[in-house]
């Protein structure tokens, strides 16, 4: 009887662990799908434009911008030399 109870307890614990990891994945997905709106300046205008994107899209845009800036730095270093 004790072996059966121990087995049931192990199954219950493993289900809780799996459910907990799934909820963390869902929370991370919800965080990346959250919409963030920013008021950004527009070239040639005094007004700012409201741009709404998901957190994932803002992060990708930031990475691309930094990558472009780093590429320009490398190109300028090579051409000066």
C-alpha positions, -999 to +999 in steps of 0.1 A: +000+000+000+028+024+008+045+018-026+012+027-044+009+059-023+045+068-031+040+062-068+008+083-068+027+111-050+055+110-075+030+113-104+013+142-087+046+160-081+057+155-117+024+169-130+028+200-108+063+205-121+051+202-158+022+226-151+045+251-134+069+251-164+040+255-188+027+285-168+061+301-170+062+296-207+028+311-210+038+341-189+069+347-211+048+345-242+023+369-228+051+393-219+064+392-254+029+397-269+022+427-248+016+458-269+037+489-261+029+523-276+055+550-279+053+586-290+083+590-314+094+621-333+088+623-370+114+638-393+102+672-407+074+676-381+070+691-347+044+665-338+052+631-325+037+599-340+022+572-318+036+538-328+023+506-312+042+473-315+046+442-294+075+439-270+091+413-293+089+437-322+104+466-302+133+442-291+139+431-326+140+467-339+164+477-312+187+447-320+186+456-357+194+493-350+224+484-328+236+459-354+234+486-381+253+511-359+280+485-351+284+476-388+288+513-397+315+517-370+334+487-385+331+500-420+344+534-411+374+519-392+384+498-422+381+527-447+401+551-426+431+527-422 
